[in-house]
């Protein structure tokens, strides 16, 4: 079997089961690598005064990680800059927040080259290379320039935006062209795949010789949709752990005679938190008879704090959560708990298990694994209800959730009312179908589908023949 080299900006060395915190990508990749003799390469998360390319290689629980430090300027221009101030907002349809600064583009190009130069000596001829996410789109081009002929695949964890949005990016053609240095490119859903195809056909003058293959920029590329999932067997084990059970008991005790509504997200403007808070506020205003029966808990660990947009949204959410409690609390009771702390995954599993409603309403999301973990954590005899944004990639698979438009606090309020009033038979019916999907389309199925397709992808380094 070929060795698998996984490359991503963030590398999460294996933790003891359950210790990891939120952040879907790193969690899924450690699960994906566990059964492969492979290597996981990326940024250490640390900075040094000048880039050296020195690798820190460690093996733990069968997974070898190789990480490299970046420079201060790389952090500013590549990670905070082009990745998180340009591409992240753009790919999540926030063109109003996207910053276009030439220096960011240069930092992105420089860091991708540095990653390629550091990784290249570790690559053996038979290795399959799997690159992840928007931080690293040009990596295959840089590896090819260094003479690497291996099969290289790319998976985008975030949405690929509609052509009209993508073309607002200065230099969009160069970024799209870089995708054609891969052998296989995967998206979370057919919607994102179609948006990419539409760009290639109508903007880049490309063609589609057959389904799943695109030609453009003198190259040919295999493309597909590969929805990511959770590590279902591991999650089931975690649910039975002492930490998970203790947290479930704690939350059950804290909500006697009340229903728990749970939201868990990185504190990010793409997650629809303001609209969600307003939806809950609207629910409280519209349903005075149900008010005292509900507690909403929103866990939102802070994220990317050096980026202004993240500081601004944090301030707005602080104000909004204060307003909701100020308006509706009583001397012996308050409706809303907002927590910026990070929790272990086993503790979160316990919290999900105690909740009657999972409120997952991102404005845009590549997939959303919180939705899937919420489903996996439910008690089959008395399951909770998932309220899910129609703009999360997960909505394509989780059809039996209550699907809402996350921009509308009114729709969120109505869905909350419906979820809290739903009888047990309907809850069981909906949940059983969701659970079956989450179990079947899990992270192992995702990895095997992508790696299988990559292993078969025809080498097409030569220029287009026909
Ligand atoms: C999203 C992205 C990942 C990223 C994660 C956490 O899931 O798709 O690439 O790693 O958010 O964000 P951070 O900036 O902390 O790595």
Boltz pocket constraint, residues with backbone or C-beta under 6 A from the ligand:
constraints:
  - pocket:
      binder: B
      contacts: [[A, 10], [A, 23], [A, 24], [A, 25], [A, 26], [A, 133], [A, 134], [A, 157], [A, 158], [A, 303], [A, 304]]
      max_distance: 6.0
